[in-house]
């Protein structure tokens, strides 16, 4: 690590569930000194577990706000209001606040923190747990290039990070934030199809998962458009085109478009306070 996050700046994780702990462990693997990392935890046994596993300091929320240069808020969206009420009086405006909570805009944080406090909103997805995450980063009105670079560095320790305008966060949530679930759903359906065709469940699962991994690597590394890669598998009058015809007949493409629009709209509802 070469940027400011690596040079003695303290980072505090407020919320160390699966995503928070994945970020914490990824940052340490990338070279961050455990002495410069703080975590908070509601339960004493969880605090002891994190301290023993990672060698980081465990503090209370207000102490984290006072000591850390960067605060990463990784609690559930419904818990963010209570956390901000506790933190706000102790967060100096020269601190960077990073939110990893879905659906909450940077303006919401800015209205509750000291004037001028930089806020960066990040939408990670669950593959951060295996260092293959996709995190979408948007800066609030007071976030500078330095703040955005600091956030990118942190989230690149567990995958890739892409900077987008905040107006596109709801669309990104629909595609990448929720995206892994769509693939799991597809693998589930294809596994059932394999069983229907006479294969044992584990065999069907292994065939599909490795096919998915191989196809993903080809998409990432070949530089080819997905249509071209699909056409390379689709022989005239062959098995693949017969299957694709059925997918088109059943409106799978249209269903995906509708599903992602629904996810985008739900993200907007949550951002505006909907339940």
C-alpha positions as protocol buffer text, in pm:
chain_id: "A"
residue {
  index: 1
  type: UNK
  ca { x: 0 y: 0 z: 0 }
}
residue {
  index: 2
  type: UNK
  ca { x: 142 y: 334 z: -95 }
}
residue {
  index: 3
  type: UNK
  ca { x: -119 y: 603 z: -34 }
}
residue {
  index: 4
  type: UNK
  ca { x: -213 y: 790 z: 282 }
}
residue {
  index: 5
  type: UNK
  ca { x: -404 y: 498 z: 433 }
}
residue {
  index: 6
  type: UNK
  ca { x: -73 y: 313 z: 466 }
}
residue {
  index: 7
  type: UNK
  ca { x: 124 y: 579 z: 646 }
}
residue {
  index: 8
  type: UNK
  ca { x: 12 y: 573 z: 1007 }
}
residue {
  index: 9
  type: UNK
  ca { x: -343 y: 689 z: 955 }
}
residue {
  index: 10
  type: UNK
  ca { x: -584 y: 515 z: 1185 }
}
residue {
  index: 11
  type: UNK
  ca { x: -885 y: 338 z: 1035 }
}
residue {
  index: 12
  type: UNK
  ca { x: -1182 y: 233 z: 1245 }
}
residue {
  index: 13
  type: UNK
  ca { x: -1442 y: -26 z: 1147 }
}
residue {
  index: 14
  type: UNK
  ca { x: -1778 y: 38 z: 1310 }
}
residue {
  index: 15
  type: UNK
  ca { x: -1971 y: -279 z: 1239 }
}
residue {
  index: 16
  type: UNK
  ca { x: -1777 y: -600 z: 1200 }
}
residue {
  index: 17
  type: UNK
  ca { x: -2027 y: -843 z: 1054 }
}
residue {
  index: 18
  type: UNK
  ca { x: -1931 y: -1049 z: 750 }
}
residue {
  index: 19
  type: UNK
  ca { x: -1868 y: -753 z: 521 }
}
residue {
  index: 20
  type: UNK
  ca { x: -1693 y: -546 z: 786 }
}
residue {
  index: 21
  type: UNK
  ca { x: -1467 y: -832 z: 888 }
}
residue {
  index: 22
  type: UNK
  ca { x: -1389 y: -912 z: 523 }
}
residue {
  index: 23
  type: UNK
  ca { x: -1277 y: -553 z: 468 }
}
residue {
  index: 24
  type: UNK
  ca { x: -1074 y: -560 z: 787 }
}
residue {
  index: 25
  type: UNK
  ca { x: -892 y: -883 z: 700 }
}
residue {
  index: 26
  type: UNK
  ca { x: -834 y: -772 z: 340 }
}
residue {
  index: 27
  type: UNK
  ca { x: -682 y: -443 z: 451 }
}
residue {
  index: 28
  type: UNK
  ca { x: -446 y: -621 z: 688 }
}
residue {
  index: 29
  type: UNK
  ca { x: -342 y: -870 z: 419 }
}
residue {
  index: 30
  type: UNK
  ca { x: -267 y: -574 z: 193 }
}
residue {
  index: 31
  type: UNK
  ca { x: -14 y: -451 z: 447 }
}
residue {
  index: 32
  type: UNK
  ca { x: -197 y: -222 z: 687 }
}
residue {
  index: 33
  type: UNK
  ca { x: -38 y: -223 z: 1034 }
}
residue {
  index: 34
  type: UNK
  ca { x: -282 y: -376 z: 1288 }
}
residue {
  index: 35
  type: UNK
  ca { x: -172 y: -108 z: 1534 }
}
residue {
  index: 36
  type: UNK
  ca { x: -338 y: 149 z: 1306 }
}
residue {
  index: 37
  type: UNK
  ca { x: -672 y: -36 z: 1291 }
}
residue {
  index: 38
  type: UNK
  ca { x: -955 y: -6 z: 1540 }
}
residue {
  index: 39
  type: UNK
  ca { x: -1280 y: -200 z: 1554 }
}
residue {
  index: 40
  type: UNK
  ca { x: -1599 y: -172 z: 1752 }
}
residue {
  index: 41
  type: UNK
  ca { x: -1828 y: -455 z: 1856 }
}
residue {
  index: 42
  type: UNK
  ca { x: -2152 y: -472 z: 2052 }
}
residue {
  index: 43
  type: UNK
  ca { x: -2069 y: -796 z: 2232 }
}
residue {
  index: 44
  type: UNK
  ca { x: -1757 y: -832 z: 2452 }
}
residue {
  index: 45
  type: UNK
  ca { x: -1695 y: -1185 z: 2324 }
}
residue {
  index: 46
  type: UNK
  ca { x: -1697 y: -1059 z: 1964 }
}
residue {
  index: 47
  type: UNK
  ca { x: -1451 y: -784 z: 2060 }
}
residue {
  index: 48
  type: UNK
  ca { x: -1219 y: -1040 z: 2219 }
}
residue {
  index: 49
  type: UNK
  ca { x: -1244 y: -1263 z: 1911 }
}
residue {
  index: 50
  type: UNK
  ca { x: -1147 y: -981 z: 1673 }
}
residue {
  index: 51
  type: UNK
  ca { x: -859 y: -867 z: 1892 }
}
residue {
  index: 52
  type: UNK
  ca { x: -720 y: -1221 z: 1916 }
}
residue {
  index: 53
  type: UNK
  ca { x: -765 y: -1299 z: 1546 }
}
residue {
  index: 54
  type: UNK
  ca { x: -628 y: -979 z: 1397 }
}
residue {
  index: 55
  type: UNK
  ca { x: -429 y: -802 z: 1667 }
}
residue {
  index: 56
  type: UNK
  ca { x: -630 y: -482 z: 1626 }
}
residue {
  index: 57
  type: UNK
  ca { x: -751 y: -244 z: 1893 }
}
residue {
  index: 58
  type: UNK
  ca { x: -1109 y: -275 z: 2015 }
}
residue {
  index: 59
  type: UNK
  ca { x: -1275 y: 46 z: 2133 }
}
residue {
  index: 60
  type: UNK
  ca { x: -1618 y: 200 z: 2179 }
}
residue {
  index: 61
  type: UNK
  ca { x: -1792 y: 394 z: 1905 }
}
residue {
  index: 62
  type: UNK
  ca { x: -1722 y: 739 z: 2047 }
}
residue {
  index: 63
  type: UNK
  ca { x: -1357 y: 656 z: 2110 }
}
residue {
  index: 64
  type: UNK
  ca { x: -1324 y: 531 z: 1751 }
}
residue {
  index: 65
  type: UNK
  ca { x: -1473 y: 859 z: 1627 }
}
residue {
  index: 66
  type: UNK
  ca { x: -1218 y: 1057 z: 1827 }
}
residue {
  index: 67
  type: UNK
  ca { x: -910 y: 849 z: 1740 }
}
residue {
  index: 68
  type: UNK
  ca { x: -950 y: 737 z: 1378 }
}
residue {
  index: 69
  type: UNK
  ca { x: -873 y: 939 z: 1065 }
}
residue {
  index: 70
  type: UNK
  ca { x: -1110 y: 723 z: 859 }
}
residue {
  index: 71
  type: UNK
  ca { x: -1435 y: 577 z: 990 }
}
residue {
  index: 72
  type: UNK
  ca { x: -1587 y: 287 z: 797 }
}
residue {
  index: 73
  type: UNK
  ca { x: -1953 y: 247 z: 890 }
}
residue {
  index: 74
  type: UNK
  ca { x: -2055 y: -110 z: 806 }
}
residue {
  index: 75
  type: UNK
  ca { x: -2369 y: -151 z: 1017 }
}
residue {
  index: 76
  type: UNK
  ca { x: -2709 y: -236 z: 871 }
}
residue {
  index: 77
  type: UNK
  ca { x: -2899 y: 56 z: 715 }
}
residue {
  index: 78
  type: UNK
  ca { x: -3169 y: 38 z: 982 }
}
residue {
  index: 79
  type: UNK
  ca { x: -2903 y: 80 z: 1254 }
}
residue {
  index: 80
  type: UNK
  ca { x: -2727 y: 376 z: 1093 }
}
residue {
  index: 81
  type: UNK
  ca { x: -2946 y: 647 z: 1251 }
}
residue {
  index: 82
  type: UNK
  ca { x: -2871 y: 530 z: 1604 }
}
residue {
  index: 83
  type: UNK
  ca { x: -2500 y: 503 z: 1526 }
}
residue {
  index: 84
  type: UNK
  ca { x: -2485 y: 853 z: 1377 }
}
residue {
  index: 85
  type: UNK
  ca { x: -2665 y: 1000 z: 1677 }
}
residue {
  index: 86
  type: UNK
  ca { x: -2391 y: 854 z: 1896 }
}
residue {
  index: 87
  type: UNK
  ca { x: -2100 y: 946 z: 1669 }
}
residue {
  index: 88
  type: UNK
  ca { x: -2187 y: 1290 z: 1536 }
}
residue {
  index: 89
  type: UNK
  ca { x: -2078 y: 1498 z: 1839 }
}
residue {
  index: 90
  type: UNK
  ca { x: -1734 y: 1334 z: 1829 }
}
residue {
  index: 91
  type: UNK
  ca { x: -1651 y: 1332 z: 1456 }
}
residue {
  index: 92
  type: UNK
  ca { x: -1425 y: 1622 z: 1362 }
}
residue {
  index: 93
  type: UNK
  ca { x: -1479 y: 1765 z: 1011 }
}
residue {
  index: 94
  type: UNK
  ca { x: -1128 y: 1657 z: 904 }
}
residue {
  index: 95
  type: UNK
  ca { x: -1225 y: 1290 z: 940 }
}
residue {
  index: 96
  type: UNK
  ca { x: -1326 y: 1078 z: 641 }
}
residue {
  index: 97
  type: UNK
  ca { x: -1654 y: 891 z: 687 }
}
residue {
  index: 98
  type: UNK
  ca { x: -1711 y: 592 z: 458 }
}
residue {
  index: 99
  type: UNK
  ca { x: -2055 y: 431 z: 452 }
}
residue {
  index: 100
  type: UNK
  ca { x: -2100 y: 75 z: 330 }
}
residue {
  index: 101
  type: UNK
  ca { x: -2475 y: 77 z: 399 }
}
residue {
  index: 102
  type: UNK
  ca { x: -2706 y: 26 z: 104 }
}
residue {
  index: 103
  type: UNK
  ca { x: -2946 y: 297 z: 1 }
}
residue {
  index: 104
  type: UNK
  ca { x: -2835 y: 584 z: 227 }
}
residue {
  index: 105
  type: UNK
  ca { x: -2715 y: 891 z: 34 }
}
residue {
  index: 106
  type: UNK
  ca { x: -2413 y: 1096 z: 136 }
}
residue {
  index: 107
  type: UNK
  ca { x: -2636 y: 1399 z: 196 }
}
residue {
  index: 108
  type: UNK
  ca { x: -2806 y: 1210 z: 479 }
}
residue {
  index: 109
  type: UNK
  ca { x: -2471 y: 1177 z: 659 }
}
residue {
  index: 110
  type: UNK
  ca { x: -2361 y: 1531 z: 578 }
}
residue {
  index: 111
  type: UNK
  ca { x: -2678 y: 1668 z: 738 }
}
residue {
  index: 112
  type: UNK
  ca { x: -2597 y: 1488 z: 1064 }
}
residue {
  index: 113
  type: UNK
  ca { x: -2222 y: 1549 z: 1083 }
}
residue {
  index: 114
  type: UNK
  ca { x: -2019 y: 1866 z: 1134 }
}
residue {
  index: 115
  type: UNK
  ca { x: -2026 y: 2103 z: 839 }
}
residue {
  index: 116
  type: UNK
  ca { x: -1768 y: 2012 z: 576 }
}
residue {
  index: 117
  type: UNK
  ca { x: -1717 y: 1651 z: 687 }
}
residue {
  index: 118
  type: UNK
  ca { x: -1617 y: 1441 z: 383 }
}
residue {
  index: 119
  type: UNK
  ca { x: -1841 y: 1139 z: 321 }
}
residue {
  index: 120
  type: UNK
  ca { x: -1787 y: 859 z: 69 }
}
residue {
  index: 121
  type: UNK
  ca { x: -2061 y: 610 z: -11 }
}
residue {
  index: 122
  type: UNK
  ca { x: -1960 y: 258 z: -111 }
}
residue {
  index: 123
  type: UNK
  ca { x: -2172 y: -34 z: -233 }
}
residue {
  index: 124
  type: UNK
  ca { x: -1967 y: -355 z: -198 }
}
residue {
  index: 125
  type: UNK
  ca { x: -2099 y: -701 z: -276 }
}
residue {
  index: 126
  type: UNK
  ca { x: -2056 y: -1029 z: -91 }
}
residue {
  index: 127
  type: UNK
  ca { x: -1762 y: -1165 z: -298 }
}
residue {
  index: 128
  type: UNK
  ca { x: -1545 y: -930 z: -90 }
}
residue {
  index: 129
  type: UNK
  ca { x: -1546 y: -1235 z: 139 }
}
residue {
  index: 130
  type: UNK
  ca { x: -1319 y: -1413 z: -114 }
}
residue {
  index: 131
  type: UNK
  ca { x: -1128 y: -1103 z: -233 }
}
residue {
  index: 132
  type: UNK
  ca { x: -1330 y: -1088 z: -556 }
}
residue {
  index: 133
  type: UNK
  ca { x: -1569 y: -809 z: -461 }
}
residue {
  index: 134
  type: UNK
  ca { x: -1699 y: -528 z: -677 }
}
residue {
  index: 135
  type: UNK
  ca { x: -1731 y: -203 z: -485 }
}
residue {
  index: 136
  type: UNK
  ca { x: -1889 y: 110 z: -630 }
}
residue {
  index: 137
  type: UNK
  ca { x: -1761 y: 436 z: -479 }
}
residue {
  index: 138
  type: UNK
  ca { x: -1926 y: 780 z: -483 }
}
residue {
  index: 139
  type: UNK
  ca { x: -1810 y: 1096 z: -310 }
}
residue {
  index: 140
  type: UNK
  ca { x: -2029 y: 1341 z: -124 }
}
residue {
  index: 141
  type: UNK
  ca { x: -2014 y: 1716 z: -168 }
}
residue {
  index: 142
  type: UNK
  ca { x: -1707 y: 1757 z: 58 }
}
residue {
  index: 143
  type: UNK
  ca { x: -1508 y: 1453 z: -56 }
}
residue {
  index: 144
  type: UNK
  ca { x: -1187 y: 1540 z: -240 }
}
residue {
  index: 145
  type: UNK
  ca { x: -978 y: 1333 z: -479 }
}
residue {
  index: 146
  type: UNK
  ca { x: -760 y: 1231 z: -185 }
}
residue {
  index: 147
  type: UNK
  ca { x: -1062 y: 1102 z: 7 }
}
residue {
  index: 148
  type: UNK
  ca { x: -1185 y: 902 z: -292 }
}
residue {
  index: 149
  type: UNK
  ca { x: -841 y: 752 z: -348 }
}
residue {
  index: 150
  type: UNK
  ca { x: -826 y: 650 z: 17 }
}
residue {
  index: 151
  type: UNK
  ca { x: -1162 y: 475 z: -12 }
}
residue {
  index: 152
  type: UNK
  ca { x: -1058 y: 304 z: -336 }
}
residue {
  index: 153
  type: UNK
  ca { x: -740 y: 174 z: -176 }
}
residue {
  index: 154
  type: UNK
  ca { x: -932 y: 20 z: 113 }
}
residue {
  index: 155
  type: UNK
  ca { x: -1189 y: -156 z: -104 }
}
residue {
  index: 156
  type: UNK
  ca { x: -936 y: -270 z: -365 }
}
residue {
  index: 157
  type: UNK
  ca { x: -784 y: -486 z: -93 }
}
residue {
  index: 158
  type: UNK
  ca { x: -1086 y: -717 z: -135 }
}
residue {
  index: 159
  type: UNK
  ca { x: -1149 y: -697 z: -509 }
}
residue {
  index: 160
  type: UNK
  ca { x: -1214 y: -420 z: -758 }
}
residue {
  index: 161
  type: UNK
  ca { x: -1344 y: -69 z: -701 }
}
residue {
  index: 162
  type: UNK
  ca { x: -1519 y: 155 z: -951 }
}
residue {
  index: 163
  type: UNK
  ca { x: -1592 y: 524 z: -904 }
}
residue {
  index: 164
  type: UNK
  ca { x: -1936 y: 642 z: -1019 }
}
residue {
  index: 165
  type: UNK
  ca { x: -2153 y: 951 z: -966 }
}
residue {
  index: 166
  type: UNK
  ca { x: -2387 y: 901 z: -674 }
}
residue {
  index: 167
  type: UNK
  ca { x: -2684 y: 936 z: -909 }
}
residue {
  index: 168
  type: UNK
  ca { x: -2583 y: 595 z: -1052 }
}
residue {
  index: 169
  type: UNK
  ca { x: -2555 y: 416 z: -718 }
}
residue {
  index: 170
  type: UNK
  ca { x: -2906 y: 271 z: -732 }
}
residue {
  index: 171
  type: UNK
  ca { x: -2837 y: 121 z: -1075 }
}
residue {
  index: 172
  type: UNK
  ca { x: -2503 y: -16 z: -954 }
}
residue {
  index: 173
  type: UNK
  ca { x: -2676 y: -168 z: -651 }
}
residue {
  index: 174
  type: UNK
  ca { x: -2915 y: -349 z: -884 }
}
residue {
  index: 175
  type: UNK
  ca { x: -2632 y: -484 z: -1101 }
}
residue {
  index: 176
  type: UNK
  ca { x: -2340 y: -560 z: -871 }
}
residue {
  index: 177
  type: UNK
  ca { x: -2468 y: -516 z: -517 }
}
residue {
  index: 178
  type: UNK
  ca { x: -2749 y: -766 z: -574 }
}
residue {
  index: 179
  type: UNK
  ca { x: -2577 y: -929 z: -871 }
}
residue {
  index: 180
  type: UNK
  ca { x: -2427 y: -1236 z: -700 }
}
residue {
  index: 181
  type: UNK
  ca { x: -2778 y: -1349 z: -601 }
}
residue {
  index: 182
  type: UNK
  ca { x: -2885 y: -1360 z: -965 }
}
residue {
  index: 183
  type: UNK
  ca { x: -2597 y: -1592 z: -1050 }
}
residue {
  index: 184
  type: UNK
  ca { x: -2670 y: -1815 z: -752 }
}
residue {
  index: 185
  type: UNK
  ca { x: -3033 y: -1830 z: -864 }
}
residue {
  index: 186
  type: UNK
  ca { x: -2922 y: -1930 z: -1215 }
}
residue {
  index: 187
  type: UNK
  ca { x: -2686 y: -2198 z: -1083 }
}
residue {
  index: 188
  type: UNK
  ca { x: -2966 y: -2333 z: -864 }
}
residue {
  index: 189
  type: UNK
  ca { x: -3200 y: -2357 z: -1163 }
}
residue {
  index: 190
  type: UNK
  ca { x: -2935 y: -2517 z: -1385 }
}
residue {
  index: 191
  type: UNK
  ca { x: -2853 y: -2769 z: -1114 }
}
residue {
  index: 192
  type: UNK
  ca { x: -3219 y: -2869 z: -1100 }
}
residue {
  index: 193
  type: UNK
  ca { x: -3213 y: -2903 z: -1478 }
}
residue {
  index: 194
  type: UNK
  ca { x: -2912 y: -3132 z: -1454 }
}
residue {
  index: 195
  type: UNK
  ca { x: -3097 y: -3353 z: -1208 }
}
residue {
  index: 196
  type: UNK
  ca { x: -3396 y: -3358 z: -1442 }
}
residue {
  index: 197
  type: UNK
  ca { x: -3163 y: -3473 z: -1718 }
}
residue {
  index: 198
  type: UNK
  ca { x: -3041 y: -3761 z: -1502 }
}
residue {
  index: 199
  type: UNK
  ca { x: -2723 y: -3632 z: -1340 }
}
residue {
  index: 200
  type: UNK
  ca { x: -2646 y: -3661 z: -966 }
}
residue {
  index: 201
  type: UNK
  ca { x: -2685 y: -3327 z: -787 }
}
residue {
  index: 202
  type: UNK
  ca { x: -2316 y: -3292 z: -700 }
}
residue {
  index: 203
  type: UNK
  ca { x: -2209 y: -3372 z: -1055 }
}
residue {
  index: 204
  type: UNK
  ca { x: -2451 y: -3114 z: -1196 }
}
residue {
  index: 205
  type: UNK
  ca { x: -2329 y: -2857 z: -942 }
}
residue {
  index: 206
  type: UNK
  ca { x: -1961 y: -2916 z: -1022 }
}
residue {
  index: 207
  type: UNK
  ca { x: -2020 y: -2897 z: -1398 }
}
residue {
  index: 208
  type: UNK
  ca { x: -2210 y: -2569 z: -1370 }
}
residue {
  index: 209
  type: UNK
  ca { x: -1981 y: -2399 z: -1118 }
}
residue {
  index: 210
  type: UNK
  ca { x: -1666 y: -2470 z: -1317 }
}
residue {
  index: 211
  type: UNK
  ca { x: -1839 y: -2362 z: -1637 }
}
residue {
  index: 212
  type: UNK
  ca { x: -1936 y: -2037 z: -1463 }
}
residue {
  index: 213
  type: UNK
  ca { x: -1581 y: -1978 z: -1340 }
}
residue {
  index: 214
  type: UNK
  ca { x: -1434 y: -2047 z: -1683 }
}
residue {
  index: 215
  type: UNK
  ca { x: -1687 y: -1826 z: -1860 }
}
residue {
  index: 216
  type: UNK
  ca { x: -1624 y: -1543 z: -1611 }
}
residue {
  index: 217
  type: UNK
  ca { x: -1247 y: -1559 z: -1660 }
}
residue {
  index: 218
  type: UNK
  ca { x: -1293 y: -1554 z: -2038 }
}
residue {
  index: 219
  type: UNK
  ca { x: -1523 y: -1251 z: -2011 }
}
residue {
  index: 220
  type: UNK
  ca { x: -1270 y: -1073 z: -1791 }
}
residue {
  index: 221
  type: UNK
  ca { x: -950 y: -1162 z: -1974 }
}
residue {
  index: 222
  type: UNK
  ca { x: -1041 y: -1199 z: -2341 }
}
residue {
  index: 223
  type: UNK
  ca { x: -1166 y: -848 z: -2403 }
}
residue {
  index: 224
  type: UNK
  ca { x: -1434 y: -995 z: -2629 }
}
residue {
  index: 225
  type: UNK
  ca { x: -1798 y: -887 z: -2628 }
}
residue {
  index: 226
  type: UNK
  ca { x: -2021 y: -1148 z: -2460 }
}
residue {
  index: 227
  type: UNK
  ca { x: -2217 y: -1188 z: -2784 }
}
residue {
  index: 228
  type: UNK
  ca { x: -1900 y: -1294 z: -2965 }
}
residue {
  index: 229
  type: UNK
  ca { x: -1810 y: -1540 z: -2691 }
}
residue {
  index: 230
  type: UNK
  ca { x: -2161 y: -1684 z: -2698 }
}
residue {
  index: 231
  type: UNK
  ca { x: -2154 y: -1718 z: -3076 }
}
residue {
  index: 232
  type: UNK
  ca { x: -1828 y: -1914 z: -3049 }
}
residue {
  index: 233
  type: UNK
  ca { x: -2020 y: -2181 z: -2855 }
}
residue {
  index: 234
  type: UNK
  ca { x: -2329 y: -2169 z: -3076 }
}
residue {
  index: 235
  type: UNK
  ca { x: -2292 y: -2402 z: -3374 }
}
residue {
  index: 236
  type: UNK
  ca { x: -2550 y: -2401 z: -3657 }
}
residue {
  index: 237
  type: UNK
  ca { x: -2840 y: -2631 z: -3574 }
}
residue {
  index: 238
  type: UNK
  ca { x: -2660 y: -2744 z: -3260 }
}
residue {
  index: 239
  type: UNK
  ca { x: -2749 y: -2796 z: -2897 }
}
residue {
  index: 240
  type: UNK
  ca { x: -2667 y: -2445 z: -2777 }
}
residue {
  index: 241
  type: UNK
  ca { x: -2890 y: -2262 z: -3023 }
}
residue {
  index: 242
  type: UNK
  ca { x: -3175 y: -2497 z: -2935 }
}
residue {
  index: 243
  type: UNK
  ca { x: -3136 y: -2401 z: -2569 }
}
residue {
  index: 244
  type: UNK
  ca { x: -3106 y: -2028 z: -2644 }
}
residue {
  index: 245
  type: UNK
  ca { x: -3423 y: -2041 z: -2853 }
}
residue {
  index: 246
  type: UNK
  ca { x: -3608 y: -2175 z: -2550 }
}
residue {
  index: 247
  type: UNK
  ca { x: -3462 y: -1900 z: -2329 }
}
residue {
  index: 248
  type: UNK
  ca { x: -3582 y: -1638 z: -2576 }
}
residue {
  index: 249
  type: UNK
  ca { x: -3922 y: -1805 z: -2610 }
}
residue {
  index: 250
  type: UNK
  ca { x: -3966 y: -1787 z: -2234 }
}
residue {
  index: 251
  type: UNK
  ca { x: -3866 y: -1422 z: -2218 }
}
residue {
  index: 252
  type: UNK
  ca { x: -3557 y: -1468 z: -2001 }
}
residue {
  index: 253
  type: UNK
  ca { x: -3388 y: -1155 z: -2139 }
}
residue {
  index: 254
  type: UNK
  ca { x: -3699 y: -944 z: -2074 }
}
residue {
  index: 255
  type: UNK
  ca { x: -3734 y: -1096 z: -1727 }
}
residue {
  index: 256
  type: UNK
  ca { x: -3377 y: -994 z: -1642 }
}
residue {
  index: 257
  type: UNK
  ca { x: -3439 y: -639 z: -1760 }
}
residue {
  index: 258
  type: UNK
  ca { x: -3752 y: -621 z: -1548 }
}
residue {
  index: 259
  type: UNK
  ca { x: -3580 y: -775 z: -1246 }
}
residue {
  index: 260
  type: UNK
  ca { x: -3294 y: -526 z: -1248 }
}
residue {
  index: 261
  type: UNK
  ca { x: -3533 y: -235 z: -1291 }
}
residue {
  index: 262
  type: UNK
  ca { x: -3724 y: -362 z: -988 }
}
residue {
  index: 263
  type: UNK
  ca { x: -3403 y: -382 z: -785 }
}
residue {
  index: 264
  type: UNK
  ca { x: -3308 y: -29 z: -893 }
}
residue {
  index: 265
  type: UNK
  ca { x: -3651 y: 104 z: -796 }
}
residue {
  index: 266
  type: UNK
  ca { x: -3635 y: -68 z: -456 }
}
residue {
  index: 267
  type: UNK
  ca { x: -3296 y: 87 z: -390 }
}
residue {
  index: 268
  type: UNK
  ca { x: -3448 y: 428 z: -462 }
}
residue {
  index: 269
  type: UNK
  ca { x: -3733 y: 356 z: -222 }
}
residue {
  index: 270
  type: UNK
  ca { x: -3490 y: 263 z: 54 }
}
residue {
  index: 271
  type: UNK
  ca { x: -3284 y: 576 z: -11 }
}
residue {
  index: 272
  type: UNK
  ca { x: -3593 y: 793 z: 29 }
}
residue {
  index: 273
  type: UNK
  ca { x: -3688 y: 631 z: 358 }
}
residue {
  index: 274
  type: UNK
  ca { x: -3921 y: 360 z: 226 }
}
residue {
  index: 275
  type: UNK
  ca { x: -3966 y: 32 z: 411 }
}
